[in-house]
Every structure is written in C-alpha cells, then in structure tokens.
Amino acid sequence: MKPRELFIIGPPRSGTTMMTHLLAGADGVLALSEPFLQYAVAPHWMLDRFYRDFQKSAKLSRLRPPRPGDNSRYAAFLRRLARTNGFDVLVVKETFHRGNANPRWRNADLLT
C-alpha cells in the first residue's frame, strides 16, 4: 500500500518543527525534517552515511538514497523507504528559504 504524504512547509521559526515532532509520535508515521535541504547541500557520502545510521538505529530496511541532483528520484526514494518499512504516512517537513539565503540553501523551487 502506498503511504499517504503530508508536506509541512513554512518560514523559519513558524512551528514547522514542532508540528513534525507531534505527528512523528503517531503510530505508522515516518517523519523527516529537511530531507530535500539535506539532499541539496550534503555530499552523497554524507547523505548515504546519514541514512545508513538512521535506518540502522530505527531498525528499518536498508535503502540507499539516489545521488544528488534529481528531486523526483529522491522523492521516490522517500516514498519507497516509507512503503518498504510499513509506514502508513510519510511526513516531510521543509523550512522555506529564499532571498538572502546562501544559494545552496534556497529551496523555493520545491514549492512548484
């Protein structure tokens, strides 16, 4: 069964992290904070290590993230991670950065 998806997007200091933590406490919910931002700024080896450690500590099936550069493939990876591990809901929280933010941190294109 395909997990339902919920995206929480807001400006910094608007409560998006608290909302994500509240939802993460429910059964069957996989909640990830800033996964697309991590994907955009972290080198592949660091992202791979993060997911390896995360999946091991949470006792999840091991899936490797795609190499950075394609948000649609990364979104498919997140869905597959949730589905493979039996989650009913995938929550993705992103803080919206634009304007004067470091160019590597700008993520306004995620909203389109």
Protein Blocks (a to p, Z undefined) as FASTA:
>chain_A
ZZddddddddehiopmmmmmmmmmpghiacdehklmmmmmpcfklmmmmmmmmmmmnopa
cdddddehifklmmmmmmmmmmmnopabdcddddddehjbcfklpcklmmZZ
